[in-house]
Amino acid sequence: PPAMSPEELACTDKGGLWGAVGKGGAACLMPTRDSGKQCRKESDCEGYCLARSGTCAPYTPMFGCNDIVQDNGVVVTLCID
């Protein structure tokens, strides 16, 4: 296997998952401690409160487009590429 970059090593050392994301990039996806917990607003979660399921996101950041619940209760679509 190819040698890991310093960024990839730092990510995996912290418990993250390094992988291809977005438009040809790579990033460290960190699991959240409250993944799957019920939520009503973003501050209920370590990451995002996912509107569709009403649960905290499994990792951060969440790439792609996701409907999230902001702290004021408003549902918005957040797109990260």
LUMVEX-947295 format. One record per residue (C-alpha): residue number from 1; residue in three letters; x, z, y. Coordinates in nm, 2 decimals. Last residue first. Example, Ala and Ser with C-alpha at 12.3 -4.5 7.8 and 13.67 -1.06 7.14 Angstrom:
2
+-----+-----+--------+--------+--------+
|   n | res |      X |      Z |      Y |
+-----+-----+--------+--------+--------+
|   2 | ser |   1.37 |   0.71 |  -0.11 |
|   1 | ala |   1.23 |   0.78 |  -0.45 |
+-----+-----+--------+--------+--------+
! end
This chain:
81
+-----+-----+--------+--------+--------+
|   n | res |      X |      Z |      Y |
+-----+-----+--------+--------+--------+
|  81 | asp |  -1.84 |  -0.20 |   1.98 |
|  80 | ile |  -2.06 |   0.08 |   2.10 |
|  79 | cys |  -2.43 |   0.03 |   2.17 |
|  78 | leu |  -2.65 |   0.32 |   2.27 |
|  77 | thr |  -3.02 |   0.26 |   2.26 |
|  76 | val |  -3.21 |   0.53 |   2.45 |
|  75 | val |  -3.47 |   0.79 |   2.36 |
|  74 | val |  -3.54 |   1.04 |   2.64 |
|  73 | gly |  -3.56 |   1.40 |   2.55 |
|  72 | asn |  -3.36 |   1.52 |   2.86 |
|  71 | asp |  -3.06 |   1.60 |   2.63 |
|  70 | gln |  -3.05 |   1.24 |   2.52 |
|  69 | val |  -3.21 |   1.12 |   2.19 |
|  68 | ile |  -3.03 |   0.84 |   2.02 |
|  67 | asp |  -3.12 |   0.49 |   1.91 |
|  66 | asn |  -2.81 |   0.33 |   1.76 |
|  65 | cys |  -2.63 |   0.00 |   1.82 |
|  64 | gly |  -2.30 |  -0.06 |   1.66 |
|  63 | phe |  -2.03 |   0.21 |   1.63 |
|  62 | met |  -2.10 |   0.58 |   1.60 |
|  61 | pro |  -1.81 |   0.78 |   1.73 |
|  60 | thr |  -1.84 |   1.03 |   1.57 |
|  59 | tyr |  -1.97 |   1.10 |   1.22 |
|  58 | pro |  -2.28 |   1.20 |   1.02 |
|  57 | ala |  -2.51 |   1.18 |   1.32 |
|  56 | cys |  -2.74 |   1.48 |   1.38 |
|  55 | thr |  -3.10 |   1.43 |   1.25 |
|  54 | gly |  -3.43 |   1.31 |   1.40 |
|  53 | ser |  -3.42 |   1.02 |   1.16 |
|  52 | arg |  -3.50 |   0.73 |   1.40 |
|  51 | ala |  -3.38 |   0.92 |   1.71 |
|  50 | leu |  -3.03 |   1.00 |   1.60 |
|  49 | cys |  -2.90 |   1.31 |   1.78 |
|  48 | tyr |  -2.54 |   1.23 |   1.86 |
|  47 | gly |  -2.22 |   1.42 |   1.80 |
|  46 | glu |  -2.18 |   1.79 |   1.77 |
|  45 | cys |  -2.56 |   1.82 |   1.77 |
|  44 | asp |  -2.84 |   2.02 |   1.93 |
|  43 | ser |  -2.69 |   1.90 |   2.27 |
|  42 | glu |  -2.82 |   1.55 |   2.19 |
|  41 | lys |  -3.18 |   1.64 |   2.17 |
|  40 | arg |  -3.45 |   1.72 |   1.91 |
|  39 | cys |  -3.23 |   1.78 |   1.61 |
|  38 | gln |  -3.26 |   1.84 |   1.23 |
|  37 | lys |  -2.92 |   1.88 |   1.06 |
|  36 | gly |  -2.80 |   1.57 |   0.87 |
|  35 | ser |  -2.44 |   1.60 |   0.98 |
|  34 | asp |  -2.38 |   1.93 |   1.15 |
|  33 | arg |  -2.00 |   1.96 |   1.09 |
|  32 | thr |  -1.94 |   1.60 |   1.21 |
|  31 | pro |  -1.72 |   1.37 |   1.02 |
|  30 | met |  -1.45 |   1.20 |   1.24 |
|  29 | leu |  -1.43 |   0.82 |   1.25 |
|  28 | cys |  -1.08 |   0.72 |   1.37 |
|  27 | ala |  -1.07 |   0.37 |   1.50 |
|  26 | ala |  -0.98 |   0.01 |   1.42 |
|  25 | gly |  -1.06 |  -0.31 |   1.61 |
|  24 | gly |  -1.18 |  -0.65 |   1.52 |
|  23 | lys |  -1.51 |  -0.64 |   1.72 |
|  22 | gly |  -1.64 |  -0.29 |   1.63 |
|  21 | val |  -1.49 |  -0.10 |   1.35 |
|  20 | ala |  -1.21 |  -0.13 |   1.09 |
|  19 | gly |  -1.11 |   0.20 |   0.94 |
|  18 | trp |  -0.95 |   0.54 |   0.97 |
|  17 | leu |  -1.15 |   0.83 |   0.82 |
|  16 | gly |  -1.10 |   1.16 |   0.98 |
|  15 | gly |  -0.99 |   1.49 |   0.82 |
|  14 | lys |  -0.75 |   1.59 |   1.10 |
|  13 | asp |  -0.45 |   1.46 |   0.89 |
|  12 | thr |  -0.64 |   1.14 |   0.83 |
|  11 | cys |  -0.66 |   1.07 |   1.20 |
|  10 | ala |  -0.30 |   1.16 |   1.28 |
|   9 | leu |  -0.18 |   0.94 |   1.00 |
|   8 | glu |  -0.39 |   0.65 |   1.12 |
|   7 | glu |  -0.26 |   0.69 |   1.47 |
|   6 | pro |   0.10 |   0.71 |   1.35 |
|   5 | ser |   0.04 |   0.39 |   1.15 |
|   4 | met |   0.01 |   0.41 |   0.78 |
|   3 | ala |   0.26 |   0.22 |   0.56 |
|   2 | pro |   0.12 |  -0.06 |   0.36 |
|   1 | pro |   0.00 |   0.00 |   0.00 |
+-----+-----+--------+--------+--------+
! end
